[in-house]
Amino acid sequence: MWDTTNDYRLLIAQKSKELYKRAINSGSFRGHWNKKMALDIAENMNSDFQTLAYSYLDPKELANTPEIKSLKEKIDEIVKYLGGDDWVKKFLEKTPKEEKEKVEENIAKVKFFIRTISNLKERIELGSIDDPIVGVDIIVGEIMSISKHGDNLMITNVNISKNAIKVITNDLNVKEGNRVGIAVLPPVNFLGVVSEGMFLGDGSNILKEVNGDLGSMPKGIPIDSLNGTRNLVENFLK
């Protein structure tokens, strides 16, 4: 019997909802959108999470429950009430320059929540894995552009197939075209720029020739390259 009360995937999904609520309640989003419905639908996820947590189902069965389907449907509704598929663009267009940093950070929190819930079924289908790393998406990306940030950091824009994310790294040797492994994590603000994930690697040396399709799980990566992700996921839950 699988202990669903301590399944990292469900724990991170619930925690991401709290991050989302704080972002929505921050008051930083302007324009025409339905804040009340965007919050109410997220709150209605509680019953789904409670049922899943106390189901004690094997992950393969858990992935096909009505509650998992319901969570995905609620995410689709939330996106609609945020303003549709181009909600990010709409919010940024309404943002004054002096508020851009705060809004970008809150947008990143909402994106993390949406992605975490949207891909919950796929992570649960990985099976009975008692490891924090299954709580977030681990994917392949390709670096499209880089720029220096402070003395010891680089800003990278990374193609992950259907969209792109921004990742800050302390590996000063990254180059355009590097295929990298990325853990999509709760956003962190580094000196005014928001990072949406972390590259897999060891210390300041990231993996730069990762195999796998863009946006999918990397193939054949060293287990040690996931240690940083594991620690950050555990810290997020605390």
Secondary structure by P-SEA (a helix, b strand, c coil): cccccccaaaaaaaaaaaaaaaaaacccccccccaaaaaaaaaaaaaaaaaaaaccccaaaaaacaaaaaaaaaaaaaaaaacccaaaaaaaaaccccaaaaaaaaaaaaaaaaaaaaaaaaaaacccccccccccccbbbbbcccccccccbbbbbbbcccbbbbbbbccccccccccccccccccccccccccccccccccccccccccccccccccccccccaaaaaaaaaaaac
